[in-house]
Every structure is written in C-alpha cells, then in structure tokens.
C-alpha cells in the first residue's frame, strides 16, 4: 500500500508535454535577420499591407516582396531562363554544392554561362542572396532557356568537401514527385482508416492524385512516416487502450505493440498506453514511451521509460521505468537520446552508457496540476541539440525562458534567454541553429500573443505578428529562409527580412507541415470536417483532400 500512495498522487495530475518534430537532413546558410515591414494579407489576389478586413473562403494569390521567387531583371535580348518548377539555387553546378535559396516556378533569371559537363546554368542571383552569381539545374524538365545559344562556358567552383553527418542523405535536383508512384505524399487518417495521397511537386502548390486506402483502422492519434518513406507508423485507440502498428505504402501492415500487453504494476484501475513515438534512422526500429491513465477518475502522466520495437515485432524495454525521461529526443544517427523531466535534462547513449544530467532546474509553477517538461531539438548534423527551459514562475510579466546548447559530450551551455511564458509555446530552431521562432506570451493586461523570430541565442528578437487570440508557430523550412505559423482564421508565411503573408482561411488551422522549401500542407476547418490544402510561400493554396475526424492527423514525405 505504501507504494501506491505516491503513484495515485501523480496520477491525479494532468500532464502535457511537447513532442519533438520530424526533421529533414541538411545544413544551409541563412540570410541575416532584419526588421520586416508590416504584415501583408492576401485579399483578392493582391498583397495588402496591414489589411484587417476578413474574407470568406481561402484567399487566392499574393507575391512576397523581395523573395527569391521574384526572379532577376533581364535586359531585352539577353540570355535568360524561366523556371518550370520551384527550383533550388546552389553555389555550384550540382546537388553537392550548398543551397543558397530557391526560385519559384515561372520566375526568370539572366544567364551568365553554362557548365558543359552538367548542363547547369550560371545565373544572376536574386537580390536577397548575397552572392552575385549562382547555379541552377539546366534539365529541360526544370528550366527553359531563351537566347542562350552563345552563352560562354562557366568554370565550376571546386567541389566542396562533404561535412560529416550522422546519416547519409540524398537530395533530388528539384522537388519532384510522380503521381501513381512512390513520390511525395501525404498520409492522413479518416474515420475509415489511413490514406496515402500522392502529390505532384512539379506543380506549385502541389496537386494530388487519387487517395489510396492503406489500412482500415479507427481512432488514429499519431502518424509517422519512416525516414525511407516506405512505411508509416501509427498509434490508434482510445482512452483505455491503444496500439502501435505499421503499414507499408502499398498497404500491408501489422500491429507491433498492443497496450494491454505492456507490463502494468498499477492495477486494473489504470491503463498503460503507448505515448511518444519516433523512428530510428534505419527505418527498421521504432522507439516509444508509455503513459499511465486513471480509468476511474481524471489523470494521466507519462512514464519515464523507453522501449524499442522492430518492424518484425521484436520488443525490448531499453530503459525501465524511472531510468528514462518523460520526453525523449533521439539523435539523428540514433546513438544518443536526450530525456526531459520536470526538474532535469539527461543525455545518455541509447545503449545506456555515458549517462549525464546536463541541466538541472527548479520545478516550474504551472498554476495547475500538470508538470511541465522540456523537449530537446537535435540539429540534423547530430553535433548538438538545443532546449528552452521555462521560467520557474512563468506567470510574471518579466518571465524569461533560458536557452541551452547541448553538445554530444560535455556540459550543456546556457546561451541566452527569451521573454515570455513558454509553457505552451515550444521554441523552434532552424536546422543550423542560427535562428529561432516561438509564440511570445507576456502575462499582462493586454493578453497579447506575438510571433517572434530571433537569433539562435535569443538576441535581436523581432515581433512579426501579434493578436489577442490563439496563435501557433509551426516550424522553419529546410533552408531556414521561411517559417509557418497560424492565427485566428489565417495561415502565416514569414520570411526573414520581409513582410509576413497572411493567407485567410475559413475555420481553424488544425495542423501544418512543410513539404519543400517553398510549399507546405495545412488542415483547415473544425472538428469533424477538415480540408487538406497545399500552399506555397507566394500565398497560393490548393484543396487536395478532406477528412471527417475530430482532430486532423497527417504526416508528409518528400523523396
């Protein structure tokens, strides 16, 4: 009986935690952070600075001033190319060179030369890229040249030495997809099961093919595409039981873990459920933690454990209860894990070795019965992770979150701070760690929420958008040039040093994810009726599907 008393005390707490997000591999140079002009709202295909008049439905088009998509000025008769798709801009003629930005479909660029070995064009860079000259693919499916018969041969710069990364990655010359084949896709849940929706990324915004039903399973809570895009992990169930399963992109699948089969020392009045889930980089193993739920009263709390299960169904308790953390973040190579707890952050090898408590902090006053726990964000290189620790009294007007950098070994380093209550506002760093974004909530009489971007250490904060209603910062794109957020009745597309773009929508914004550097997917609507849209950074949107679930659940994959 003495063991049950502390358990029942913690079961009475309602615990909320922020899970780490999927990330693509890569590392890119980002533009300097400048103060942006006022917001631009999409109204009747026109960008209107500071417009506040709401409209019904999804707004059409606007062009972000100064974006790479605007192209470059071309003198009459000069050689130039037109972009047939959204296309990466690089420092040399090939995908091994650094990505500098991108051109939007239908934009143009002056041609300065061509590399005969690869067929890539040397062009004049857009104004928002510091380099005067840059390279784009010369493939006929990507660019169309004009007046280019006599352009000179351009010497290719030296091939860069590859930076060491945890896992090898490949990248297509352009963002393309094949409808009907395994190209880009959205996987989403509906009331009748899990569906795969093929996308054509040669269009902007991407178009969709016919949806494919992968498996009939109800109550889907999570969907996670494997790193190789071949399998989808899902968590489905209800408050009393759930299951972790996988389904391939062709439709075959199996249940890997049923919650009722997990060890339960709390008794019949409690259930043990699958909680946080992440793929390991080999696409053959899933890591997951559990939570304990009170079946006869209120209360649920994550357990500090970690399990591994292979796609073949082999289950291992990697960290027993109270030896892991309430949240976890796997390193990109899967060798290390960072655990978050209500009073500490621990870094440890996945095999249990080299355990070290790298941050200790006071228990955070949540003014409620739940315990706040941080979640780390690894950089794709695996060289380090970042984490924000909330103020222990976040309800004061001068509350600040402390920012830490966690290396793969050695102590964590406090690098700066952010103003505001961050209990419900996770901080998102770019893939290089040089910039961050979050929703700033300062506790005062104004009840204002603000989208803020800043340097990676919290310096030079800039308020991008503000409202007294709910807002959410979604994430940065791969290159770190743009960020997504949402406010009441609109999708926000931000760009460093430029005006944010507000794409007005009918209903709430339920979830959104980046597809490519210039396109994204979002779900808009309300409980039981959601529309899936693709959008681009110029403000265009396209309806590609719908779902009747209470809360939209989807993931995306791009080759």
ZAMI-655353 format. One line per 2 residues: for each residue x, y, z of C-alpha. Coordinates in steps of 0.001 Angstrom, whole numbers, plus 500000, padded with zeros to 6 digits. Last residue first. Example, Ala and Ser with C-alpha at 12.3 -4.5 7.8 and 13.67 -1.06 7.14 Angstrom:
513670:498940:507140; 512300:495500:507800 .
! end
This chain:
511979:511977:448239; 509306:514031:450054 .
507181:512555:452844; 504304:514083:454766 .
502452:513377:458017; 498785:513582:458965 .
496330:513748:461852; 493429:516194:461773 .
491413:516279:465030; 487744:515279:465151 .
487977:513166:462017; 485928:513914:458882 .
488762:514229:456357; 489335:516239:453206 .
491607:516311:450185; 493743:518343:447771 .
492463:521917:448082; 495036:524305:446556 .
496617:527387:448078; 498598:530308:446649 .
500235:532789:449035; 503654:533193:447395 .
505210:530888:450011; 503278:527934:448657 .
500178:526046:449714; 498743:522555:449789 .
495371:522226:451443; 493668:519448:453373 .
490083:520276:454344; 488726:519351:457752 .
485212:518489:458920; 484577:516521:462118 .
486038:519157:464441; 486686:522377:462535 .
488164:523564:459269; 491728:523934:457974 .
494456:521323:457524; 497793:522532:456168 .
500414:521248:453744; 503512:523206:452714 .
505452:524534:449739; 508543:526729:449175 .
511413:524962:450928; 509635:521672:450405 .
506746:519878:452141; 506448:521956:455324 .
503872:520852:457857; 500538:522184:459086 .
497945:521245:461678; 494467:522321:462758 .
494142:525822:461345; 490632:526893:462307 .
487781:527802:460011; 487582:529552:456655 .
491037:530597:455532; 492949:533859:455072 .
496520:533579:453848; 498537:536060:455916 .
501955:536903:454428; 504723:538175:456690 .
506617:541141:455252; 510291:540587:454576 .
513598:540493:456497; 513377:536785:457211 .
510285:535350:455578; 507006:534521:457295 .
504004:532626:455980; 501003:532912:458304 .
497934:530745:457791; 494720:532545:458661 .
491429:532376:460538; 492705:533172:464024 .
496480:532746:463804; 498879:530272:462273 .
502628:529957:461817; 504990:528899:459069 .
508608:529945:458644; 510761:530983:455699 .
514500:531228:454906; 515656:528444:457227 .
516767:526250:454324; 514601:523306:455385 .
511514:525335:456201; 511013:526677:459710 .
508295:525421:462045; 504667:525697:463198 .
504439:528741:465491; 500925:528729:466934 .
498499:531546:467688; 495454:531901:469943 .
493759:535290:470148; 494970:538680:471405 .
496945:539172:468226; 500501:539900:467140 .
502732:539373:464088; 506445:539510:463269 .
507881:540712:466577; 511670:540723:466144 .
514142:539411:468729; 517765:540511:468216 .
519349:538004:470632; 517650:534749:471640 .
520738:532552:471224; 519572:531240:467861 .
518954:534746:466579; 515361:535874:466827 .
511866:535332:465474; 508745:536321:467423 .
505090:535612:466653; 503166:537552:469274 .
500327:536760:471683; 498786:539695:473557 .
496708:539312:476728; 496848:543125:477148 .
496567:543062:480957; 499916:541338:481480 .
501491:537893:481164; 503803:538069:478160 .
503165:535282:475656; 505747:535102:472878 .
504951:532473:470262; 508197:530968:469016 .
510944:531246:466395; 514642:530513:466281 .
517663:531392:464140; 521300:530197:463880 .
520598:526604:464967; 521601:525229:461558 .
518312:523382:461068; 516353:526384:462271 .
515303:526443:465914; 511736:526044:467173 .
510791:527133:470712; 507768:525456:472275 .
504891:527770:473234; 502523:526261:475793 .
504743:526643:478857; 506785:529374:477154 .
505678:532350:479269; 507609:535346:477996 .
510962:536860:477123; 513640:534620:475661 .
517070:533794:477070; 520675:533205:476110 .
523442:530650:475517; 523393:528478:478659 .
525893:525703:477927; 525285:521990:478431 .
528199:520015:479849; 530383:517570:477945 .
529513:515227:475115; 527172:515332:472122 .
526737:519050:472738; 523686:520568:474482 .
523046:524258:473772; 520781:525900:476304 .
518174:528672:476201; 516650:530067:479401 .
512985:531079:479331; 512163:534507:480721 .
509368:535799:482983; 509244:539610:483308 .
505443:539886:483297; 505092:537132:485911 .
503178:533945:485226; 506221:531934:484118 .
507475:531458:487688; 510057:528657:487278 .
510941:530259:483940; 510742:527717:481126 .
513807:525798:479954; 514462:526002:476208 .
516453:523226:474508; 519003:522926:471739 .
520897:519901:470442; 524419:519337:469184 .
526608:517766:466516; 523871:515476:465189 .
524113:517147:461775; 520311:517322:461647 .
520365:519602:464737; 518726:517964:467732 .
515715:519581:469416; 515219:518903:473125 .
511871:518503:474896; 511045:520300:478162 .
508693:519032:480918; 505863:520916:482649 .
504014:519069:485423; 500223:519217:485411 .
498049:520179:488351; 497641:523870:487619 .
499356:527204:488158; 502193:525753:486032 .
504882:526616:488591; 508027:525067:487101 .
510123:522717:489255; 513547:524301:489584 .
516256:523471:487010; 519003:520915:486450 .
520760:520595:483114; 523361:518109:481786 .
522486:515033:483847; 524932:512530:482380 .
524629:508927:481239; 527631:507701:479263 .
526178:504236:478566; 522552:503105:478438 .
522593:501540:474946; 520838:504629:473580 .
523720:506706:474866; 522696:509176:477537 .
521868:512879:477898; 519684:513942:480843 .
517612:517100:481348; 516315:517984:484814 .
513456:519170:487042; 510170:518119:485424 .
511982:515576:483210; 513366:515665:479665 .
515454:512863:478190; 518092:513338:475487 .
518913:510228:473483; 522063:509055:471773 .
523039:506566:469064; 520055:507023:466733 .
522099:508719:463997; 519874:511811:464057 .
519964:511973:467877; 516797:510743:469560 .
514654:513141:471591; 512788:511926:474665 .
510007:513130:476945; 509011:511927:480440 .
512512:510595:480972; 514500:507352:481213 .
515531:505323:484287; 512274:505832:486222 .
510527:502972:484386; 512981:500682:482585 .
515112:501892:479705; 515564:499690:476600 .
512490:497522:477235; 512824:495431:474074 .
510112:494245:471637; 510702:492207:468444 .
507691:492813:466178; 509264:492474:462721 .
509229:496233:462253; 511445:496334:465316 .
510315:497539:468731; 512334:499645:471156 .
511017:500816:474523; 511754:503840:476679 .
510619:504597:480237; 509896:507618:482422 .
506124:507132:482463; 503909:509821:481037 .
501017:511025:483239; 497245:510762:483049 .
494537:511962:485426; 490798:512080:485945 .
488912:509210:487565; 488110:505518:487219 .
490401:504622:484302; 493469:506528:485586 .
495944:506608:482730; 499645:505690:482659 .
501831:506853:479788; 504313:504952:477666 .
507494:505638:475702; 508351:504678:472146 .
511303:503936:469906; 510672:502397:466491 .
513019:500154:464529; 513517:499235:460863 .
513604:502684:459262; 517394:502691:459896 .
517195:506281:461212; 515218:505258:464325 .
511559:506206:464092; 509964:508123:466974 .
506910:507518:469192; 505575:509304:472307 .
502746:507587:474244; 501748:503907:474024 .
499210:503301:476789; 499305:501685:480254 .
495839:501534:481825; 494854:502044:485466 .
492035:500760:487681; 493129:497194:486983 .
496394:497545:488871; 499406:499852:488880 .
502026:497220:488008; 501081:497101:484329 .
503544:495483:481922; 502573:496033:478249 .
500211:493505:476631; 497137:495727:477093 .
498922:498412:475092; 499100:496290:471950 .
502512:496570:470267; 503574:495730:466706 .
500215:495638:464918; 500740:494671:461291 .
500974:496023:457773; 500439:495636:454038 .
499015:498655:452202; 501483:499505:449434 .
502962:502421:451388; 503621:499961:454181 .
501580:499858:457371; 502942:499927:460891 .
501344:499459:464288; 501338:500834:467811 .
498161:500029:469695; 495765:501716:472079 .
493774:501066:475224; 491503:502830:477737 .
491451:506420:476462; 491100:505363:472837 .
492956:503565:470088; 495423:504190:467292 .
499151:504902:467136; 500577:504781:463629 .
503866:504029:461923; 504004:504529:458170 .
506366:502566:455968; 508386:503038:452778 .
509309:506714:453112; 512966:505962:453850 .
512887:508010:457072; 509698:506231:458202 .
506459:508218:458011; 504869:508999:461383 .
501113:509073:462034; 499650:509659:465505 .
496208:509516:467136; 494318:507166:464803 .
490904:506239:466248; 489896:503691:463631 .
491930:501304:461476; 491163:500213:457922 .
494531:500072:456170; 496287:501679:453217 .
493371:503395:451467; 494814:505137:448392 .
493963:508744:447517; 493846:509617:443795 .
496474:512100:442688; 497213:515446:444287 .
498487:518813:443050; 501395:520667:444594 .
501124:524451:445070; 503086:524883:442903 .
503181:521995:440448; 506301:519881:439939 .
505561:518680:443462; 502961:516186:442291 .
501457:514613:445393; 500188:511115:446152 .
497562:510884:448960; 498032:507892:451258 .
495068:507005:453469; 494709:505556:456961 .
491289:504286:458041; 487525:504692:457878 .
487077:507831:460005; 489946:509495:458189 .
493673:509491:458870; 496384:511086:456767 .
499470:510185:454743; 500588:512973:452436 .
502792:512050:449509; 505923:512792:447531 .
506947:510134:445056; 506218:506452:445349 .
504319:506001:442112; 500797:506950:440985 .
501592:510643:440832; 505348:511012:440476 .
507004:513697:442560; 509501:516474:442027 .
511431:518931:444164; 514480:519623:442051 .
517971:518155:441785; 516915:515442:444216 .
518636:515120:447584; 520447:512227:449162 .
521315:511708:452794; 523964:509718:454633 .
523461:509530:458373; 525310:511087:461284 .
526915:513786:459181; 530495:514750:458453 .
530648:517731:456093; 531390:516832:452489 .
534365:518652:450956; 533050:521190:448491 .
533597:520614:444768; 535818:523392:443470 .
533931:526095:441555; 532642:525222:438072 .
534033:527285:435210; 531385:528839:433006 .
531395:528217:429256; 530064:531265:427444 .
526468:531833:426332; 526113:531723:422554 .
522942:529697:422046; 521227:531033:425185 .
518728:533486:423711; 515989:531748:425741 .
516376:528819:428127; 513612:526728:429724 .
514308:525290:433178; 513338:522248:435294 .
512088:519475:432980; 514631:520523:430358 .
517478:519968:432850; 519674:523029:433238 .
519773:522941:437041; 520523:526215:438796 .
523768:527976:439734; 524751:531214:441461 .
526290:534598:440790; 526348:537852:442781 .
526355:536046:446177; 524426:537828:448941 .
521042:536307:448092; 518009:538568:448629 .
518618:540420:445362; 518162:537297:443251 .
521357:535716:441915; 522494:536270:438336 .
522796:532942:436561; 525280:530125:435903 .
523204:527405:434245; 523691:523648:434792 .
524307:521418:431759; 526438:519068:433870 .
529743:518811:431968; 529076:521804:429715 .
528788:524210:432688; 526820:527196:431429 .
527231:530969:431466; 525847:534313:432600 .
522121:533588:432207; 519690:536235:433498 .
516982:534764:435741; 513243:534257:435359 .
510302:533341:437623; 507634:530955:436320 .
508008:528481:439255; 509636:529982:442319 .
513404:530359:442515; 515266:529000:445518 .
517815:529733:448205; 521549:529326:448748 .
521849:525526:448706; 525486:524496:449136 .
527045:522296:446462; 526692:518520:446314 .
523441:518992:444393; 525318:520086:441293 .
526602:523058:439316; 527897:525287:442141 .
526742:527688:444859; 523151:526492:444598 .
519660:527824:443886; 516877:525250:444283 .
513952:525217:441864; 510184:525637:442121 .
509181:524279:438738; 509377:525389:435075 .
511792:528203:435940; 512423:530543:433004 .
515964:531020:431734; 517741:534080:430336 .
520058:535208:427569; 519852:538953:426874 .
517628:540255:424079; 515923:542837:426288 .
517665:543179:429644; 516733:540691:432358 .
515842:541710:435930; 516065:538856:438397 .
513486:536429:439770; 510618:537289:442115 .
510692:533769:443557; 513754:534587:445600 .
511518:536781:447727; 511777:540583:447651 .
508083:541258:448018; 506022:538159:448818 .
503623:537675:445947; 499900:537318:446614 .
497374:534823:445371; 493965:533439:446209 .
492262:533699:449583; 490598:530687:451061 .
486996:531216:451996; 485179:534234:453379 .
487046:537492:453725; 488308:539308:456793 .
489137:543038:456643; 492375:543643:458543 .
494777:544728:455812; 498162:545864:457176 .
499886:545793:453798; 497557:544482:451043 .
499060:541810:448787; 496563:541362:445966 .
494911:538189:444640; 491506:539177:446056 .
492857:539728:449566; 496053:538039:450782 .
497235:539971:453843; 500702:541503:454099 .
502040:542165:457578; 504004:545340:458288 .
507668:545624:457188; 510235:543136:458495 .
513125:544076:460812; 516193:542245:459551 .
517688:538836:460375; 520562:537998:458064 .
520022:535336:455457; 520522:531613:456167 .
523272:529231:455127; 522093:525655:454960 .
522509:522318:456690; 520760:519126:455651 .
518586:516258:456876; 514817:516517:457203 .
513232:516890:460587; 510433:515213:462370 .
509128:517061:465406; 509922:516625:469107 .
506925:516160:471370; 505603:518867:473701 .
504348:517683:477047; 501080:517946:478938 .
500445:516115:482203; 497117:516120:484046 .
497974:515298:487670; 495852:512853:489688 .
498090:510007:488556; 500928:511682:490434 .
499165:511336:493773; 497971:507836:492970 .
501549:506754:492350; 502769:508384:495536 .
500179:506405:497567; 500501:503054:495767 .
503947:502137:497057; 502856:502437:500703 .
500000:500000:500000 .
! end
